[in-house]
């Protein structure tokens, strides 16, 4: 945007970490760095005397000043204290207390005991993000922002977040689900300009999309954040995203991986020094947790990493190392939970793993190669007709970037227009509770039956109305007409049992079980919708254009003609 109009920003306000993105001069979304050059900002505030520490500067305070550190507060917004579970109240930082029925914290600020509600804390932190963006943009006014929320946030929590953001000085364009923001960052299935089909976002480094699947893809977003994992199944149709199923698991996240590393290094410390870290030594455990998190991040980029802590226990320094293979063994239980969650949400969506075309990774812990390996094991390899594992955008940054792109879309709508008002007021609450978001979709595929009885899908199931698709079909040389048969399709799973090769087994090896290979196929349902022919008398005609329009369920219009011809064959059903 121009300086006169103002800039737009996207904010990923995460429970553990937050980030801010803006649109750069080239029209692409970039994540903003704060004055310390950091792009991933811990969602944390600490108080020490008259000093206030924000984001990553607050993390060291967990070692010596934990009762005055406030973190893990985002998911408490808009809730009553009585609704909180006991494990949500337990923490090594400032304890959650009841402040007139709402969650709050009691900390010491400048020598005085001070009570802050969750709303107060959120306003303080969001204001710091707003100021970071203003500093980065060097005086360019900020016209508005789009914020992300977990998909499970109810309307009351979304309203509480929006209120806190506005009190912090932000103009909130829209609040969007984090998983949808990840899709927006990649622009999955969105047509390009000049009629070009979308390509895989990983570019030349990625496996190309299979023909016919560029605009229509079933996508799973795996968001493995600091404290939880969210899995969402989407049908992505020409840039429109429909949620098919969703799962939130608060038992597995980056903190679970950190805990596994902490226990590993604690045992290593005891093995080397014969000193056991006492359960009551909170400072030692805090030191180890902080360093273990850095070690985990390092393992996402290298095959091994070290963990060094000065004066860990009884004045003894510790330095240990771990390789990626060992870490994957430690994280195996957490990875297993993620895979189990994916299988559960696929079942809820009525899909098999072989019907998923793409898996998008978001959240810092999703960058770990061990998780990607598990996902490839579930969905297959893209080079062998499996799902694409898409992670070319830093998983820490993808949600903020998607929010910035959505902010740009909202800002482009004319001020005061119906489009602008609708976009800004569409709630981000779960679809089941918002009637405005219950957009009808096709219940079954629609396609053509070819002369060899093969079914070709034109419009897949779960495509939102209204729909318009155009296709061009080749004309056989010398043909005077082209016949079309429209039929409804049915999605099926083809199961092939492959027997193991006994020649590869040694005498002592146990017999191998047969392998089942599942493949997604679409067949004609035998419910002929229409049959028609298109005359092609003109010489040199090479293609026939077919346009299908569905304005609502039960309403179908088909128009077919020679390429470039004025006259056409029309059907209205």
N, C-alpha and C positions, 0 to 999 in steps of 0.2 A: 504494500500500500504506500501511497505517497505520504510525505511528512505532514502535508496539510490535512489529509484525511485521518491520519493516525495509524499506529501499528496495532496488530492484533496478536494475542498470545494464547498459548495453550498451557494448562497446568495439570500435571499428574499429581494430585494430592494424595499420596499413598500413606498407608498406615505405618510403614517403616521408613520409606524414602519418598522424596518428592523431586520433581524436576519441572523446568519451565522451557517452553519452546516458542520461537517466533518465526516469521517468514522472512527469509533473507532477501538480498537484492536480486537474486536470481529466481525468486519465486518458490524456493524450496524451504522446507521446515528444518530449522536448526535448534538444537538444545543450547540454552544460554548458560554460560559459566558465571559464577559469582566472582567477587573480588579476589578470592583465593584460587581461582581457576578450576573450581569444582563444579561438575554438572549433576552429580547425584548428591542430593542434600538430605541428610538424615532428618526425619520429621520429629524434631526433638528441640526442647528449650531447657536451659539450665540457668540457675541463679546462684551467684556466689558474692555475698556482700552487696555492693551496689552495681555489680557487673551482671549483664544479661548475655548469655551465650546462645547462639542460634545455630541450628543445623549441625554440620559436622564439628563445629567448634564446641558443641555441647557434649559430644561423645566422651572425651577424656574425663569429664566431670563425674561419669559413672563410677570411676575408680575411687575417688576420695570424697565425693559429694553427692552420692546417689539419691538421698532423700530430697534433694532440691533439683532433681532432673525430672522433667515431665516428658514422657513419650508414650507411644501406643495409645493415642487419644482419639484418632480420627474416627474409628468405628464406634466410639461412644457418643458422637454427636447426635442430637435429636432423640436420645433415649432417656428413660427415667432410671434412677438408681436402682429401683426395685426390680427392673428387668435384667440387670446384669447377672451373669453367672459368676460363681466364686472364682473360677480360673481367670476371668477377665479382671478381677480386682487384685489378684496376686501378681506382684511384680517386684523386681529388685530396685526399681526407681521409686519416685514419689507414689505413695499409696493412693488409691481411689477412695474418696470419701463422699458422703451424702451431703450435698449442699442444697437444702430446700427441695429435696426430691429429685435433683439432677446430679449426675456425676461431676465431681470436682477434685481438686488437689489442694493440699495445704503445704506451702513452702515458705522459706525464710527469705525475704527480700530486704536488703539493706538493714539487717538486724531486726526486722519486724516480721512476725508471723502473718502470712497473707494467704487468703483463700481465693482460688481462681476456679471458675466453672470451666467445663470443657469448651463452652462457647468462647470464653475469654481467651483461652489458650489458642484455639483455632484462629481467632481474629489476629492475635499477636503474630502467629506463624505465617498466616496468609499475607499479612501486611509486609512481613520481611521478604516474601517471595515477590510481591508487587514492587517493592523498592529495589530489589535485585534486578528485575526486568527494566525498571525505569533507568537505573544506572547503566545497564548494558546498552539500552537504546539511545543513550546520550541526549535526552531531552525531547525525543520524538514522543508526542502524546500517545497514550495507550487507549485506543477506541473501545476495546472490549476484550473479553476472555471467554474461553470454553474450558470447563473443568471436568475432570473424569471422576466417576464414582464406581464402586463395586456394583455389579449387576444386581446383587441381592439387596441393595439399599432400598428400604421402603420410602414412600413419599415423604413421611415426616423427617427422615434423616436427610433426604435430598433438600428439602426446604430449609433445614437447619444449616446445611453446608452453604447453600446459596445466601442465606442471611448473613452468615459469618464472613463470606467473601465480599459481600456488598459493604458490610461495616468496615472491612479492611481497606476499602477504597476501590475495589474492582467493579467494573461494569460487566455483569455476567450475561453473556449472550445466551449461553446454553449449558446444560449439564448433561454429559453423555456417559453411557456405560464404558468402562475401561476396555473391555474386549472389542467393542465396536470401534473405539478410537484406534486400536491396533490395526484393524482392517483398513480404516481410513488412511493410516500412515502409508500403507502399501498401495492403496487405491485398487484393491483386488477386484477384478472383473470389470472395472470401469472402462468403457470404450475410450480410446484416444481420439484426438482430433483427426479430421480428414478421413474418417471412416476406418481407421486402423484398429485392428483387434488388440486387446491388451496382451502383453508379453509377461513372462515370469519376472518378478521384481528383482531377482538376483542377477538379471542380465545374462551376459555370456557365461558367467560362472554357474548359473543354474541350469537344470535340465529343462528344455523347452516344454511348454504345455502341449498336450496331445491335441490334434486337430479336432475342432468341435467342442472343446471344453474351455475355450478362452473366456467366454462370457458367462458360463454356468458352471459353478463349482460348489461342492459341499466342503465346508472348511471347519476345522476344529481350532479354536484359539486356546492355548495352554498358557495361563498367566500364573507363574510360580513366583510369588512375591516374598517379602521378608517373613510374614507371619501366617500366610495361608496360600492355597492354590485354588484358582477358579478355572473351570473348563466349560467352554461354551461351544455348541454346535450351531453353525450358521448355514443357511442356503444363500449363496451369493449369486445374484442374477443381474448381470449388466450394471454393477455398481450399487444395487439395492440389496440390503442385508436383512434377512429374516431369522430371528432366533428360533431354533427348533428345540433345544434343550439346554439346561444349564445346571452346573453343580458347584457348590462352594464347600471346600474342605479346610476347616480351621486347624486341623491336626497336623498338617504337613506344609512346610514352607522353608524359606531360607534359614530360619531359626532352628529348625530340626536338623538341618545339615551342619549348622554351626555347633549345635550341641553334640553331634557325633564326633566332630573334630576336637572339641574341648575334651571329651572323655578320652579320646585317643592320645592327645598330647599330655593329659594329666597322668595317664598310665606310663607314658614315655618318661615323663619327669620323675616319677617314682622309681621306675626301673633304673634310671641313670644315677639318681641321688640317694635312693633309699628313704626319701622324705615324702610322706603322703600329705596332699593338700587337704587341710581340715574342711569339713562341710561348713563350718562357721567362719572361715576366712573369706568373707565376701569380696574383699579387695583383690585377692589372688584370682578368684574365679572371674571377676569383672575384667581384670587384665587379660586373662586367657581368652575370654569371649571376644574381646575387642580384636586381639591379634588373630584369632581363629577366623574371624570374618574376612580379614585381609588375605589370609592364606587361601580361603575358599575362592575369593575373586581371582587371585593369581592363578589358581588351577584351571580357570576357565580359558586362560590364554597360553598356558605352558604345561609341560608334562610333569613338573614337580614344583614344589614351593616350600619355603621355610616358615617357621613360626619362632620368633625371638621375643622373649619377655625378660626385662631387667627385674631382678629381685622378685621372682615369682612367689617364693615361699621361703621363710626363714633366711632371707637375704641371699638366696641362691638364684643366679641367673639361669635361664633355660633357652636352649636353641634346639629345635627339632625340625625334621623335614618329613614330607609325605609326597608320594607320587600319585599320579592320577588313577592308576589301577587300584592302589590301596584305598584312595578316597572313594572310588566308585563302589568298592566293597562295603565301606562304612555307610555310604549313602543308599545302599541297595534297598533297605526297608522303605525309605522315603520315596525312591523312584517307583517301587512296587505299588505304593499307595496311589501315586499319581496315575499310573497305568490302570489300576483297578477303578479309579474314579472316571477315567476316560471310557472304559468299557461300560461302566454303569450309565453314563450320560448318553452314550451311543445307543444303548438299549432303550432308553427313555425316548430318544429321537426316532426310534424305529429303523435304525441304520446298522449296517455291519462295517467293520473297519475297511473292507475293500471298496465301500461306497464313498469313502472320504478321499477327496482329491488333493487337499492341502492341509498342512498343520502349521499354524503361525505361533511362534514363541514370543512371549513377553514376560517381563519380570526378571530381575537380576539373576535369580537362581536357574532360570530356564536356559541360560547360556552354557551350562555345563555339558560337556560332550557325553557324559554317561547317560543323561536323560535323553539326548538326541538318539543315542544308540538304542535305548529301550523303545523309543517311539518308532524307529525304523523297524525294529523287531515286530511291533504291533501292526504298523500300516504298510510295511514293505518298502522296498527301495524305489525311488522315483524312476531310475533307469530301467527297472524291471516291472513297470506298470503300477508301482505303488504310489503313495502320496508324497508330494513335495514337502520337505521340512524347510520352512521359510524363516530365515533369521538374519538376513543381510543388514537390516537396521539393528543397531545395538538394542538388545532386549530391555536394557535399562531406560532407553530413550523413546521407544516406539510409541508408547501411550501419549506422552507429552507432544510428540510430533503430530500424531493423529489429531489431538485436540487443537493444535495450531492450524492444521489444514481445515478442520471443521469451522474454526473461527473465521477463517478466510472466506469460506462458503457463505456463512451467515452474513458477514460484512458486505458481501457482494450483492445480496438481495436489496432491492431499493427500499430505503427507509420508509416505514409506514405502509408498505405493501402487504397484501394478504400473505404472500410467501414469507416475508420477514417475520410477521407476527406469528404465523403458524410454527415456523422453525424454532423461534425463540421460546415458544410456550409448550412445545411437545415435551412431556415429562420423560425422565429417564427411568421411571419406576418399572418393575417387572411387567411384561406385556399382559399377563393374566389379570392385572389389576387396573389396567388403563384401556378404556374402550376405544379411545382415539387411535391406539396403536394396533388394534385388531384388524389389520388389513387382510382381506381374503386372498388366498393363494390357490393356484391350481392343485387339484387333488391327485392328478395323474398326468403322466407325460402325454404330449400330443405330437404326432409325427407322421411320416409317410411310409407306405409299404412299397418297396421297390419290386421290380419284376421278378427278382429271385427270392421274394418273400422276406427279405431283410427289412427290419424296422429301423428307420432313421429318426432320432428324436429331434424335433424342431423347438419345442418348448417343454422343458423338463417339469417334473412335479415341484411344488413349493415355489413357483414363480409368482410374485405378487401382481395383482391387477392394479391398473390397466396395463396391457401388454401389446407391444407392436414389434414384430420381428420381420426382417426382410432377408431373402435368400436368392441366390442365383444358381440355376442348374444347367449343366451342359446339354446341348441338343445333339443327338446322333446325326451324323452326316446324311443328308437326303431325307430326313424325317419330316413329314408334313404336319405332324402334331405331337404333343407330349401329354401323356396321361398321368394324372395324379390321383392317389387314393389316400385320404386322410383317415387316420385311425387313432384310437386311444391306446396308450401303451401301458405296460405293467413292468415295474422294476423287480428283478429276480436275482437270486444268488446262485451261480453255477458252482457246484462243488465237485472237484476232481480229486480222486484218491491216487496218490503216487506211491508205488511200492518202493522200498529202499533197495539199493543195489547191493546184493549179497556179496558180490565179488570184492567190495571195498572193506569187508569185515575180516578181522583176524579170527583164528580158531577160538581164542579166549573171549572174544567180544560177545556181548549179549545181543540177541536179535533186535533190530531197530523197528520202531512202530511205523506203520504207513503214514505218510504226510497228506493232510487235506489242504488243497489249494482252492481258495474261494475267489471267484471273479464276479464283478457286478455286470449284469446284462439287462437290456431292456427289450422286451418282445411285444409284438402286437397283441392286444387284448381281444381282437376279433369283434370289436364294436365299431364297425365302419361308420364314420361321421359324414364323409362326403367323397364323391368321385367325380372328376371332371377332366376335360381335355383342353389344351391350349393350342390353337392352330399356329403353325409356323411355316406359312407358305413362302415367305420372303427368302430369297437366296442369300446364303452367307450368314443366316442367323445361327449364332453359336450358343446363346444362353437364353433361358427363360427366367423372368423375375417373378418371385412369389412373395406376397406380403400377407401376413396373418395378424389380425387385430382382435383382441379380446378386451372389451371395455369392462366387463363384469362377468361373474360366473353364469354360464348358460348363454352368453352372447358371443358369437363368432362371426367374423367377416374375413373372407379370403378374396384376394385379388391377384390375378396372374396375367402376364402378358409377355410378348416378345421383348427382349432387351431393346429399349429405345423407342418402342411402338407407343402410339397414343391410345389405341383401343385395347381393352382388357376384358378378361372373363371375371365376373364378380359373383360371389356367393355370400348370402347373409343367412346365418342359421341361429 
